[in-house]
Amino acid sequence: MHESTDDSPASTKLCCTIGPVSNDVATLCALLGAGMSLARFDLSYGDPSLHQVGLDNVRKAVQATRQLCATVMDTLGPEIVVLNRSPDPIALTAGQTITLTCDAAAPASSSLLPISYPSLHGSGLQPGRNIFVGQYLFTGSETTSAYLTVQSVAEDGQSVACLVANSCVLEGVQLTVHFGNMSNAAPILSEQDKRALVRFGKPNAVDFVALSFTRSAADVAEARAYLDAIGMRNTKIIAKIENKEGLVNHREIIGAADSVVLSRGSMGNCLDPEKMFLAQKMLLSECNFAGKPVFVTRVVDTMTEAPRPTRAEATDVANLVLDGADGIILGSETFRGKFPPCSSVWA
């Protein structure tokens, strides 16, 4: 077998999440040389001024390399996060009980985690349901994620007691909380998102806004109306399908959005592992049939720590392309990984 010497642009696009290890000009030039065609800035955490540094450097790298690169701004949306953390990690022990509370003023600790959700009343959360708490862009292989089982839900819906299944240390720039099969009624654009769009998205004329946890065509329409109202009519909308509600309504979402992302990390918290491939193949096929670009996440997770992917990961990327994926998104690999350009080459 001979290696290809074709240096023409790849038809499958590569989107890289820009973070602390990849926001300098030199690294961004390397990412562009490795094939990055979209730079993703996740405004679900941090101050917009922090992301501005990375975006400014992307544009410097584009000028230096003379390679085109679109910009993507990710939103927080209905995503639930842990509030009021101290700089210190939170250690949990297997078998202990921990309470998740809707009290936004409570301090986070190893026995209490305040979350960014007003009330769990009417959410359908029941004893026996699973809850996942992990660092931003979790890979599943690190020891910084907690798997919880609901023991009881308070009658007023303000707290839930859980049993911790594994010992871990919760840390990272942000801790996200995923409730298995819970109905989330939060708005598609949080107040934080709206401020970020005005302060970051509009002044920088970002090319795409990625809507986290898109649940229906109505979510896309609501976001479109807000973007138009603040003068971002030319910005396209990428709908991220990452829970069962979005999966059930995928056809109407595909019809309403400009592009779609299958977020396998978040989706994996509400689907059985053996069903993920069915959701993936269905969504890729539906997007291809509708003529809508579709991206997939979580492809070479191990390259957050290693310079080469596993054989399974390399095969997964190849199968994604063969199944019709228009692009893949690198998350932790380029956000906090040790080998950002290497992961881009292998992806």
JOWOUR-V82484 format. One record per residue. N is the residue number from 0. RES is the residue in one letter. PSI is psi in whole degrees, -180 to 180 (NA if undefined). OMEGA is omega in whole degrees, -180 to 180 (999 if undefined). Layout:
((N;RES;PSI;OMEGA) (N;RES;PSI;OMEGA))
//
This chain:
((0;M;133;-179) (1;H;139;176) (2;E;142;-180) (3;S;141;176) (4;T;10;-180) (5;D;121;-179) (6;D;21;177) (7;S;155;-178) (8;P;140;179) (9;A;141;179) (10;S;-26;175) (11;T;121;-173) (12;K;156;-179) (13;L;122;178) (14;C;127;-178) (15;C;133;175) (16;T;123;-176) (17;I;128;-178) (18;G;-164;-175) (19;P;-32;-177) (20;V;-2;-174) (21;S;11;-175) (22;N;9;176) (23;D;157;-174) (24;V;-42;-177) (25;A;-47;-180) (26;T;-39;179) (27;L;-37;175) (28;C;-40;178) (29;A;-40;178) (30;L;-41;178) (31;L;-40;178) (32;G;-28;-180) (33;A;-7;176) (34;G;2;179) (35;M;128;177) (36;S;-7;174) (37;L;133;177) (38;A;124;-175) (39;R;131;177) (40;F;117;-175) (41;D;104;-178) (42;L;14;177) (43;S;-12;178) (44;Y;159;173) (45;G;170;179) (46;D;142;179) (47;P;-29;-180) (48;S;-30;178) (49;L;-40;180) (50;H;-25;-180) (51;Q;-36;179) (52;V;-47;180) (53;G;-42;-179) (54;L;-42;178) (55;D;-40;-180) (56;N;-32;174) (57;V;-44;-179) (58;R;-33;174) (59;K;-40;179) (60;A;-37;178) (61;V;-43;179) (62;Q;-40;-177) (63;A;-36;-176) (64;T;-15;-177) (65;R;38;177) (66;Q;135;-179) (67;L;146;178) (68;C;122;178) (69;A;163;179) (70;T;138;-179) (71;V;129;176) (72;M;119;-180) (73;D;144;-178) (74;T;166;173) (75;L;-47;179) (76;G;-141;-179) (77;P;6;-178) (78;E;139;-178) (79;I;132;-178) (80;V;162;176) (81;V;134;-177) (82;L;164;167) (83;N;45;177) (84;R;147;172) (85;S;170;178) (86;P;-18;-177) (87;D;146;176) (88;P;159;179) (89;I;114;-178) (90;A;130;177) (91;L;149;-179) (92;T;137;179) (93;A;132;179) (94;G;-14;180) (95;Q;165;176) (96;T;138;177) (97;I;146;-179) (98;T;132;172) (99;L;127;-175) (100;T;149;176) (101;C;3;177) (102;D;102;-175) (103;A;-9;-179) (104;A;-10;-176) (105;A;143;177) (106;P;145;178) (107;A;141;179) (108;S;-178;-180) (109;S;-7;178) (110;S;-11;-177) (111;L;127;177) (112;L;108;175) (113;P;138;-176) (114;I;159;-177) (115;S;59;178) (116;Y;131;-170) (117;P;-36;-179) (118;S;141;178) (119;L;3;180) (120;H;129;179) (121;G;7;-178) (122;S;-13;-178) (123;G;7;180) (124;L;130;-175) (125;Q;159;175) (126;P;140;-178) (127;G;-18;179) (128;R;155;-178) (129;N;146;176) (130;I;137;179) (131;F;132;175) (132;V;121;-177) (133;G;165;-180) (134;Q;158;178) (135;Y;131;-177) (136;L;49;177) (137;F;150;179) (138;T;-18;-179) (139;G;-16;-179) (140;S;-14;-178) (141;E;167;180) (142;T;30;-179) (143;T;23;180) (144;S;143;-179) (145;A;136;176) (146;Y;118;-174) (147;L;152;174) (148;T;128;-178) (149;V;128;176) (150;Q;-43;180) (151;S;153;178) (152;V;129;-180) (153;A;146;-177) (154;E;-32;180) (155;D;-1;178) (156;G;15;-177) (157;Q;-9;179) (158;S;161;178) (159;V;131;179) (160;A;134;-175) (161;C;154;174) (162;L;131;-179) (163;V;126;-176) (164;A;-25;-175) (165;N;147;175) (166;S;137;-178) (167;C;173;175) (168;V;114;-179) (169;L;120;-180) (170;E;177;-178) (171;G;173;-176) (172;V;-26;180) (173;Q;144;177) (174;L;122;179) (175;T;150;-177) (176;V;125;-179) (177;H;116;177) (178;F;121;180) (179;G;121;174) (180;N;30;176) (181;M;139;176) (182;S;121;-176) (183;N;115;-175) (184;A;10;-179) (185;A;152;180) (186;P;152;-178) (187;I;-29;174) (188;L;115;177) (189;S;169;176) (190;E;-34;176) (191;Q;-42;179) (192;D;-44;-178) (193;K;-40;177) (194;R;-41;-179) (195;A;-36;178) (196;L;-40;-180) (197;V;-41;-175) (198;R;-28;-173) (199;F;-52;-175) (200;G;-52;-177) (201;K;-51;-179) (202;P;-31;-178) (203;N;0;180) (204;A;53;-179) (205;V;148;-176) (206;D;-36;-176) (207;F;146;168) (208;V;124;180) (209;A;120;-178) (210;L;111;-180) (211;S;139;176) (212;F;47;176) (213;T;130;-175) (214;R;-22;-175) (215;S;172;176) (216;A;-28;179) (217;A;-35;177) (218;D;-43;180) (219;V;-42;-180) (220;A;-40;179) (221;E;-44;179) (222;A;-41;179) (223;R;-42;-180) (224;A;-40;-180) (225;Y;-43;179) (226;L;-43;179) (227;D;-38;-176) (228;A;-29;-178) (229;I;10;176) (230;G;27;179) (231;M;47;-177) (232;R;-30;-177) (233;N;-8;-180) (234;T;128;-180) (235;K;157;-178) (236;I;127;173) (237;I;120;179) (238;A;123;179) (239;K;116;178) (240;I;111;-173) (241;E;18;171) (242;N;175;-175) (243;K;-36;-180) (244;E;-44;177) (245;G;-37;180) (246;L;-43;179) (247;V;-38;-177) (248;N;24;-172) (249;H;-34;-177) (250;R;-43;179) (251;E;-32;177) (252;I;-45;178) (253;I;-41;-180) (254;G;-32;-175) (255;A;-30;-174) (256;A;163;175) (257;D;-27;-180) (258;S;166;-175) (259;V;146;173) (260;V;130;169) (261;L;108;-179) (262;S;95;-173) (263;R;-25;179) (264;G;-54;-180) (265;S;-41;179) (266;M;-33;-180) (267;G;-16;179) (268;N;-9;179) (269;C;2;175) (270;L;145;173) (271;D;143;-177) (272;P;-38;-177) (273;E;-8;180) (274;K;-9;-177) (275;M;-41;-177) (276;F;-32;178) (277;L;-46;178) (278;A;-41;-179) (279;Q;-51;-178) (280;K;-38;179) (281;M;-47;-176) (282;L;-42;178) (283;L;-43;-180) (284;S;-44;-179) (285;E;-41;179) (286;C;-42;178) (287;N;-43;-179) (288;F;-37;-179) (289;A;-8;-179) (290;G;29;179) (291;K;130;178) (292;P;141;-179) (293;V;133;180) (294;F;156;180) (295;V;142;-179) (296;T;175;174) (297;R;71;-176) (298;V;-44;-180) (299;V;58;-176) (300;D;-40;-174) (301;T;-17;180) (302;M;1;168) (303;T;-31;-178) (304;E;-17;-174) (305;A;152;-178) (306;P;-8;179) (307;R;150;176) (308;P;165;172) (309;T;165;177) (310;R;-38;180) (311;A;-40;180) (312;E;-43;179) (313;A;-40;178) (314;T;-39;179) (315;D;-45;179) (316;V;-45;180) (317;A;-43;180) (318;N;-34;176) (319;L;-44;179) (320;V;-45;-180) (321;L;-31;180) (322;D;-6;174) (323;G;14;176) (324;A;132;179) (325;D;-17;179) (326;G;163;175) (327;I;154;-178) (328;I;124;174) (329;L;132;-179) (330;G;-95;-178) (331;S;-26;-178) (332;E;-41;-179) (333;T;-14;-180) (334;F;-48;-179) (335;R;7;-176) (336;G;166;-179) (337;K;-15;-175) (338;F;62;-176) (339;P;-51;-179) (340;P;-36;180) (341;C;-43;-179) (342;S;-34;178) (343;S;-39;178) (344;V;-46;-177) (345;W;-33;179) (346;A;NA;999))
//
